[in-house]
């Protein structure tokens, strides 16, 4: 029997739509437009990990932010996206930073640290831990999972109670640390969608003003500085823009996640036909592979929309 190496990404893709799974993981076809959103999410996730590690070293709030911004700058981001993510970090620190808190310690923290769980001789699953904390008063240990989205409503938070990867992160942390892990803490952060207010160029202002034919001069449209933009976005963060949820799992729930993943793994190994699941095509907006599907997989017709993973 062949061996199979699973991650949450290929598992979810296979369960959602086998055609999408085939394009992405068998053929290595990746949508170009999705890369930007993915890069922003990873950059924010790593910056939030940096905040936690800096806080555990008793750095000030501003120093925590400064370290997180260095993490952001290690990613290639568009200027406006970087400013948006800076605002998210500042809002997060403003909400959660407690200079007097001595209740928690970080016991493990390596951004995007992959931990592999051997499920059967033929099935391995790799999950990625953000960091693990221990409450010094209760002695309880938790995996902290940073998540971000454009919207983090109740439905977004509810899914983590039954998410297989979240449960497998607990199993992986137990394996990594050799101690009991009691559950997870979900840190959910809204990725801002604001746009910087752009001012007029000299030429644009003159053209608009001249068109008024002798009437009083118009006020020039002045743009925002980067600092003004970040400050405005931070102030717009509401209670619903940042959420934190603690979830405890029973041993039975952890075992159920293992059984589910193993069952899917055997389905993947036996799969001969990668048919589409059309109920997923527009479930969360348009599927990034829909244009390719509509052209029966002929990449030459949409070559500007996709790239081949090397």
C-alpha positions as a Markdown table, in Angstrom:
| # | Residue | x | y | z |
|---|---|---|---|---|
| 1 | Unk | 0.0 | 0.0 | 0.0 |
| 2 | Unk | 1.3 | 3.5 | -0.9 |
| 3 | Unk | 2.0 | 6.1 | 1.8 |
| 4 | Unk | 0.2 | 9.4 | 2.0 |
| 5 | Unk | 1.3 | 12.7 | 3.6 |
| 6 | Unk | -1.5 | 14.9 | 4.8 |
| 7 | Unk | -1.9 | 18.5 | 5.8 |
| 8 | Unk | -5.1 | 20.5 | 6.6 |
| 9 | Unk | -4.8 | 22.1 | 3.2 |
| 10 | Unk | -4.9 | 19.0 | 1.1 |
| 11 | Unk | -7.4 | 17.3 | 3.4 |
| 12 | Unk | -10.0 | 20.1 | 3.2 |
| 13 | Unk | -9.5 | 20.5 | -0.5 |
| 14 | Unk | -10.2 | 16.8 | -1.1 |
| 15 | Unk | -13.3 | 16.8 | 1.1 |
| 16 | Unk | -14.6 | 20.0 | -0.5 |
| 17 | Unk | -14.0 | 19.2 | -4.2 |
| 18 | Unk | -11.9 | 16.4 | -5.7 |
| 19 | Unk | -11.5 | 18.4 | -8.9 |
| 20 | Unk | -10.0 | 21.3 | -7.0 |
| 21 | Unk | -7.8 | 18.9 | -5.1 |
| 22 | Unk | -6.5 | 17.4 | -8.4 |
| 23 | Unk | -5.7 | 20.8 | -9.9 |
| 24 | Unk | -4.0 | 22.1 | -6.8 |
| 25 | Unk | -2.1 | 19.1 | -5.3 |
| 26 | Unk | -1.7 | 16.6 | -8.1 |
| 27 | Unk | -1.1 | 19.1 | -10.9 |
| 28 | Unk | 0.3 | 22.0 | -8.9 |
| 29 | Unk | -2.0 | 24.6 | -10.6 |
| 30 | Unk | -2.3 | 27.7 | -8.3 |
| 31 | Unk | -4.5 | 30.7 | -8.8 |
| 32 | Unk | -2.5 | 33.9 | -9.1 |
| 33 | Unk | -5.0 | 36.2 | -7.4 |
| 34 | Unk | -5.2 | 34.1 | -4.3 |
| 35 | Unk | -1.5 | 34.5 | -3.5 |
| 36 | Unk | -1.8 | 38.0 | -2.2 |
| 37 | Unk | -4.5 | 37.2 | 0.3 |
| 38 | Unk | -2.6 | 34.1 | 1.5 |
| 39 | Unk | 0.6 | 36.2 | 1.9 |
| 40 | Unk | -1.2 | 38.8 | 4.0 |
| 41 | Unk | -2.7 | 36.1 | 6.2 |
| 42 | Unk | 0.6 | 34.4 | 6.8 |
| 43 | Unk | 2.3 | 37.8 | 7.5 |
| 44 | Unk | -0.3 | 38.7 | 10.1 |
| 45 | Unk | -0.1 | 35.3 | 11.7 |
| 46 | Unk | 3.6 | 35.5 | 12.1 |
| 47 | Unk | 3.5 | 39.0 | 13.4 |
| 48 | Unk | 1.0 | 38.0 | 16.1 |
| 49 | Unk | 3.3 | 35.2 | 17.1 |
| 50 | Unk | 6.1 | 37.8 | 17.4 |
| 51 | Unk | 3.9 | 39.9 | 19.7 |
| 52 | Unk | 3.3 | 36.9 | 22.0 |
| 53 | Unk | 7.0 | 36.0 | 22.2 |
| 54 | Unk | 8.0 | 39.6 | 22.8 |
| 55 | Unk | 5.4 | 40.0 | 25.5 |
| 56 | Unk | 6.7 | 36.8 | 27.2 |
| 57 | Unk | 10.1 | 38.5 | 27.4 |
| 58 | Unk | 8.4 | 41.4 | 29.2 |
| 59 | Unk | 8.9 | 44.0 | 26.4 |
| 60 | Unk | 6.8 | 47.1 | 26.4 |
| 61 | Unk | 3.7 | 47.4 | 24.2 |
| 62 | Unk | 5.5 | 49.6 | 21.7 |
| 63 | Unk | 8.5 | 47.3 | 21.6 |
| 64 | Unk | 6.2 | 44.3 | 21.0 |
| 65 | Unk | 4.7 | 46.3 | 18.1 |
| 66 | Unk | 8.1 | 47.2 | 16.8 |
| 67 | Unk | 9.2 | 43.6 | 16.7 |
| 68 | Unk | 6.0 | 42.6 | 15.0 |
| 69 | Unk | 6.5 | 45.3 | 12.3 |
| 70 | Unk | 10.0 | 43.9 | 11.6 |
| 71 | Unk | 8.3 | 40.5 | 11.0 |
| 72 | Unk | 5.8 | 42.2 | 8.6 |
| 73 | Unk | 8.7 | 43.8 | 6.7 |
| 74 | Unk | 10.3 | 40.3 | 6.2 |
| 75 | Unk | 7.3 | 39.7 | 3.8 |
| 76 | Unk | 6.9 | 41.3 | 0.4 |
| 77 | Unk | 3.6 | 43.2 | 0.8 |
| 78 | Unk | 2.0 | 46.1 | -1.0 |
| 79 | Unk | 2.3 | 49.4 | 0.9 |
| 80 | Unk | -1.4 | 49.6 | 1.6 |
| 81 | Unk | -1.6 | 46.0 | 2.8 |
| 82 | Unk | 1.3 | 46.5 | 5.1 |
| 83 | Unk | -0.4 | 49.5 | 6.6 |
| 84 | Unk | -3.6 | 47.6 | 7.1 |
| 85 | Unk | -1.8 | 44.8 | 8.9 |
| 86 | Unk | 0.1 | 47.3 | 11.1 |
| 87 | Unk | -3.3 | 48.7 | 12.1 |
| 88 | Unk | -4.5 | 45.2 | 13.0 |
| 89 | Unk | -1.4 | 44.5 | 15.1 |
| 90 | Unk | -1.7 | 47.9 | 16.9 |
| 91 | Unk | -5.4 | 47.2 | 17.6 |
| 92 | Unk | -4.6 | 43.7 | 18.9 |
| 93 | Unk | -1.9 | 45.0 | 21.3 |
| 94 | Unk | -4.2 | 47.8 | 22.4 |
| 95 | Unk | -6.9 | 45.2 | 23.3 |
| 96 | Unk | -4.8 | 42.4 | 24.8 |
| 97 | Unk | -1.5 | 43.7 | 26.1 |
| 98 | Unk | -1.3 | 43.6 | 29.9 |
| 99 | Unk | 2.0 | 44.9 | 31.3 |
| 100 | Unk | 1.2 | 43.4 | 34.7 |
| 101 | Unk | 0.2 | 39.9 | 33.6 |
| 102 | Unk | 2.5 | 37.2 | 35.0 |
| 103 | Unk | -0.1 | 34.4 | 34.7 |
| 104 | Unk | 1.1 | 33.0 | 31.4 |
| 105 | Unk | 4.3 | 31.7 | 30.0 |
| 106 | Unk | 5.1 | 30.6 | 26.4 |
| 107 | Unk | 6.5 | 27.1 | 26.5 |
| 108 | Unk | 6.9 | 26.6 | 22.8 |
| 109 | Unk | 6.9 | 29.2 | 20.0 |
| 110 | Unk | 8.3 | 28.7 | 16.5 |
| 111 | Unk | 6.4 | 30.4 | 13.7 |
| 112 | Unk | 5.0 | 27.8 | 11.2 |
| 113 | Unk | 6.7 | 24.9 | 13.1 |
| 114 | Unk | 5.5 | 21.7 | 11.4 |
| 115 | Unk | 4.8 | 18.8 | 13.7 |
| 116 | Unk | 4.1 | 15.4 | 12.1 |
| 117 | Unk | 1.8 | 12.9 | 13.7 |
| 118 | Unk | 2.2 | 9.3 | 12.6 |
| 119 | Unk | -1.4 | 8.0 | 12.4 |
| 120 | Unk | -0.9 | 4.6 | 10.8 |
| 121 | Unk | 2.2 | 3.1 | 9.2 |
| 122 | Unk | 1.0 | 4.6 | 5.9 |
| 123 | Unk | -0.6 | 7.8 | 7.0 |
| 124 | Unk | 1.2 | 10.9 | 8.4 |
| 125 | Unk | -0.4 | 14.2 | 9.1 |
| 126 | Unk | 1.6 | 17.5 | 9.5 |
| 127 | Unk | 0.1 | 20.4 | 11.3 |
| 128 | Unk | 1.6 | 23.8 | 12.1 |
| 129 | Unk | 1.7 | 25.2 | 15.6 |
| 130 | Unk | 1.8 | 28.9 | 16.3 |
| 131 | Unk | 2.8 | 28.7 | 20.0 |
| 132 | Unk | 1.9 | 26.9 | 23.2 |
| 133 | Unk | 1.2 | 28.7 | 26.5 |
| 134 | Unk | 0.9 | 27.5 | 30.1 |
| 135 | Unk | -1.2 | 29.2 | 32.8 |
| 136 | Unk | 1.0 | 29.5 | 35.8 |
| 137 | Unk | -1.9 | 29.6 | 38.3 |
| 138 | Unk | -3.9 | 26.6 | 37.0 |
| 139 | Unk | -1.1 | 24.7 | 35.3 |
| 140 | Unk | -3.2 | 24.2 | 32.2 |
| 141 | Unk | -1.5 | 24.2 | 28.8 |
| 142 | Unk | -3.0 | 25.5 | 25.6 |
| 143 | Unk | -2.1 | 25.7 | 21.9 |
| 144 | Unk | -2.7 | 29.2 | 20.7 |
| 145 | Unk | -4.1 | 29.4 | 17.1 |
| 146 | Unk | -4.0 | 32.8 | 15.3 |
| 147 | Unk | -6.7 | 33.1 | 12.7 |
| 148 | Unk | -7.6 | 36.1 | 10.5 |
| 149 | Unk | -10.4 | 36.9 | 8.1 |
| 150 | Unk | -12.2 | 39.8 | 6.5 |
| 151 | Unk | -15.2 | 38.9 | 8.8 |
| 152 | Unk | -15.1 | 37.0 | 12.1 |
| 153 | Unk | -18.7 | 36.5 | 13.1 |
| 154 | Unk | -20.2 | 33.8 | 15.3 |
| 155 | Unk | -20.2 | 31.3 | 12.4 |
| 156 | Unk | -16.5 | 31.8 | 11.9 |
| 157 | Unk | -15.7 | 31.1 | 15.6 |
| 158 | Unk | -18.1 | 28.2 | 15.9 |
| 159 | Unk | -16.4 | 26.0 | 13.3 |
| 160 | Unk | -13.3 | 25.7 | 15.5 |
| 161 | Unk | -15.2 | 23.5 | 18.0 |
| 162 | Unk | -15.3 | 20.7 | 15.4 |
| 163 | Unk | -12.3 | 21.5 | 13.2 |
| 164 | Unk | -10.1 | 18.4 | 12.8 |
| 165 | Unk | -6.9 | 20.3 | 12.4 |
| 166 | Unk | -7.5 | 22.3 | 15.6 |
| 167 | Unk | -7.9 | 19.0 | 17.5 |
| 168 | Unk | -4.8 | 17.5 | 15.8 |
| 169 | Unk | -2.8 | 20.5 | 16.9 |
| 170 | Unk | -3.5 | 19.5 | 20.5 |
| 171 | Unk | -2.4 | 15.9 | 19.7 |
| 172 | Unk | 0.8 | 17.3 | 18.0 |
| 173 | Unk | 1.6 | 19.6 | 20.9 |
| 174 | Unk | 1.3 | 16.6 | 23.4 |
| 175 | Unk | 3.7 | 14.7 | 21.2 |
| 176 | Unk | 6.1 | 17.6 | 20.9 |
| 177 | Unk | 6.2 | 18.6 | 24.5 |
| 178 | Unk | 5.6 | 15.3 | 26.2 |
| 179 | Unk | 2.9 | 16.7 | 28.5 |
| 180 | Unk | -0.8 | 17.1 | 28.8 |
| 181 | Unk | -2.3 | 19.8 | 26.6 |
| 182 | Unk | -5.8 | 20.9 | 27.7 |
| 183 | Unk | -7.1 | 22.6 | 24.7 |
| 184 | Unk | -6.7 | 25.6 | 22.3 |
| 185 | Unk | -7.1 | 29.4 | 22.5 |
| 186 | Unk | -8.3 | 30.9 | 19.2 |
| 187 | Unk | -7.1 | 34.4 | 18.5 |
| 188 | Unk | -9.3 | 35.7 | 15.7 |
| 189 | Unk | -8.4 | 39.0 | 14.1 |
| 190 | Unk | -10.3 | 40.9 | 11.4 |
| 191 | Unk | -8.1 | 41.9 | 8.4 |
| 192 | Unk | -9.1 | 45.5 | 7.6 |
| 193 | Unk | -10.5 | 46.3 | 4.2 |
| 194 | Unk | -10.0 | 50.1 | 4.5 |
| 195 | Unk | -8.4 | 52.1 | 1.7 |
| 196 | Unk | -6.0 | 54.9 | 2.1 |
| 197 | Unk | -7.6 | 58.2 | 1.1 |
| 198 | Unk | -5.7 | 59.4 | -1.9 |
| 199 | Unk | -5.2 | 63.1 | -2.6 |
| 200 | Unk | -5.2 | 64.9 | -6.0 |
| 201 | Unk | -2.2 | 65.6 | -8.0 |
| 202 | Unk | -1.5 | 69.2 | -9.1 |
| 203 | Unk | -2.8 | 68.5 | -12.6 |
| 204 | Unk | -6.0 | 66.8 | -11.3 |
| 205 | Unk | -6.8 | 69.7 | -9.0 |
| 206 | Unk | -6.1 | 72.3 | -11.7 |
| 207 | Unk | -8.4 | 70.5 | -14.2 |
| 208 | Unk | -11.3 | 70.2 | -11.7 |
| 209 | Unk | -10.9 | 73.8 | -10.6 |
| 210 | Unk | -10.7 | 75.3 | -14.1 |
| 211 | Unk | -13.8 | 73.5 | -15.1 |
| 212 | Unk | -15.7 | 75.7 | -12.6 |
| 213 | Unk | -15.2 | 78.7 | -15.0 |
| 214 | Unk | -14.6 | 81.6 | -12.6 |
| 215 | Unk | -16.4 | 80.3 | -9.5 |
| 216 | Unk | -14.7 | 80.3 | -6.1 |
| 217 | Unk | -11.7 | 78.0 | -5.9 |
| 218 | Unk | -12.4 | 74.4 | -4.8 |
| 219 | Unk | -10.7 | 72.9 | -1.7 |
| 220 | Unk | -8.1 | 70.5 | -2.8 |
| 221 | Unk | -8.6 | 66.9 | -1.9 |
| 222 | Unk | -5.8 | 66.0 | 0.5 |
| 223 | Unk | -4.7 | 62.4 | 1.0 |
| 224 | Unk | -3.9 | 60.7 | 4.2 |
| 225 | Unk | -0.4 | 60.0 | 5.5 |
| 226 | Unk | 0.4 | 56.4 | 6.3 |
| 227 | Unk | 0.3 | 57.2 | 10.0 |
| 228 | Unk | -3.1 | 58.9 | 9.7 |
| 229 | Unk | -4.4 | 55.9 | 7.9 |
| 230 | Unk | -3.1 | 53.4 | 10.5 |
| 231 | Unk | -4.5 | 55.5 | 13.3 |
| 232 | Unk | -8.0 | 55.7 | 11.6 |
| 233 | Unk | -8.1 | 52.0 | 11.1 |
| 234 | Unk | -7.1 | 51.2 | 14.7 |
| 235 | Unk | -9.9 | 53.5 | 16.0 |
| 236 | Unk | -12.4 | 51.7 | 13.7 |
| 237 | Unk | -11.7 | 48.3 | 15.4 |
| 238 | Unk | -14.8 | 47.3 | 17.3 |
| 239 | Unk | -15.3 | 44.5 | 19.9 |
| 240 | Unk | -16.4 | 42.2 | 17.1 |
| 241 | Unk | -13.2 | 42.8 | 15.2 |
| 242 | Unk | -11.1 | 40.9 | 17.7 |
| 243 | Unk | -12.3 | 37.7 | 19.4 |
| 244 | Unk | -10.7 | 35.2 | 21.7 |
| 245 | Unk | -12.2 | 31.7 | 22.4 |
| 246 | Unk | -10.9 | 28.9 | 24.7 |
| 247 | Unk | -11.9 | 25.4 | 23.6 |
| 248 | Unk | -11.3 | 22.3 | 25.7 |
| 249 | Unk | -11.4 | 18.8 | 24.0 |
| 250 | Unk | -12.1 | 15.4 | 25.5 |
| 251 | Unk | -10.0 | 12.4 | 24.7 |
| 252 | Unk | -12.9 | 11.0 | 22.7 |
| 253 | Unk | -13.1 | 14.1 | 20.6 |
| 254 | Unk | -9.4 | 13.9 | 19.8 |
| 255 | Unk | -9.7 | 10.3 | 18.9 |
| 256 | Unk | -12.6 | 11.1 | 16.6 |
| 257 | Unk | -10.5 | 13.6 | 14.7 |
| 258 | Unk | -7.8 | 11.0 | 14.2 |
| 259 | Unk | -10.4 | 8.4 | 12.9 |
| 260 | Unk | -11.9 | 11.0 | 10.5 |
| 261 | Unk | -8.6 | 11.9 | 9.0 |
| 262 | Unk | -7.5 | 8.3 | 8.6 |
| 263 | Unk | -10.8 | 7.5 | 6.9 |
| 264 | Unk | -10.3 | 10.4 | 4.4 |
| 265 | Unk | -6.7 | 9.4 | 3.8 |
| 266 | Unk | -7.8 | 5.9 | 2.7 |
| 267 | Unk | -10.4 | 7.5 | 0.4 |
| 268 | Unk | -7.6 | 9.7 | -1.1 |
| 269 | Unk | -5.4 | 6.7 | -1.7 |
| 270 | Unk | -8.2 | 4.8 | -3.4 |
| 271 | Unk | -9.4 | 7.8 | -5.5 |
| 272 | Unk | -9.5 | 7.2 | -9.3 |
| 273 | Unk | -11.9 | 9.9 | -10.4 |
| 274 | Unk | -11.5 | 13.6 | -9.5 |
| 275 | Unk | -15.0 | 14.9 | -10.2 |
| 276 | Unk | -16.2 | 18.4 | -9.3 |
| 277 | Unk | -18.5 | 19.2 | -6.4 |
| 278 | Unk | -20.6 | 21.9 | -8.0 |
| 279 | Unk | -22.3 | 22.8 | -4.6 |
| 280 | Unk | -18.9 | 24.3 | -3.6 |
| 281 | Unk | -18.4 | 26.5 | -6.7 |
| 282 | Unk | -19.9 | 29.7 | -5.3 |
| 283 | Unk | -20.3 | 28.7 | -1.6 |
| 284 | Unk | -17.9 | 31.4 | -0.3 |
| 285 | Unk | -17.7 | 33.5 | -3.4 |
| 286 | Unk | -16.4 | 32.2 | -6.7 |
| 287 | Unk | -14.1 | 29.2 | -6.5 |
| 288 | Unk | -10.6 | 30.2 | -7.7 |
| 289 | Unk | -10.6 | 27.2 | -10.1 |
| 290 | Unk | -14.0 | 27.9 | -11.6 |
| 291 | Unk | -12.7 | 29.5 | -14.7 |
| 292 | Unk | -10.4 | 26.5 | -15.3 |
| 293 | Unk | -13.3 | 24.1 | -14.8 |
| 294 | Unk | -15.5 | 26.0 | -17.2 |
| 295 | Unk | -12.8 | 25.4 | -19.9 |
| 296 | Unk | -12.5 | 21.7 | -19.0 |
| 297 | Unk | -9.1 | 22.1 | -17.5 |
| 298 | Unk | -7.5 | 23.8 | -20.6 |
| 299 | Unk | -4.9 | 25.9 | -18.9 |
| 300 | Unk | -3.9 | 27.6 | -22.2 |
| 301 | Unk | -7.2 | 29.5 | -22.2 |
| 302 | Unk | -6.7 | 31.1 | -18.8 |
| 303 | Unk | -2.9 | 31.0 | -18.5 |
| 304 | Unk | -2.8 | 34.6 | -17.1 |
| 305 | Unk | -4.9 | 33.5 | -14.1 |
| 306 | Unk | -2.9 | 30.5 | -12.9 |
| 307 | Unk | 0.7 | 29.5 | -12.3 |
| 308 | Unk | 2.3 | 26.0 | -12.0 |
| 309 | Unk | 4.0 | 25.2 | -8.8 |
| 310 | Unk | 7.6 | 24.1 | -9.4 |
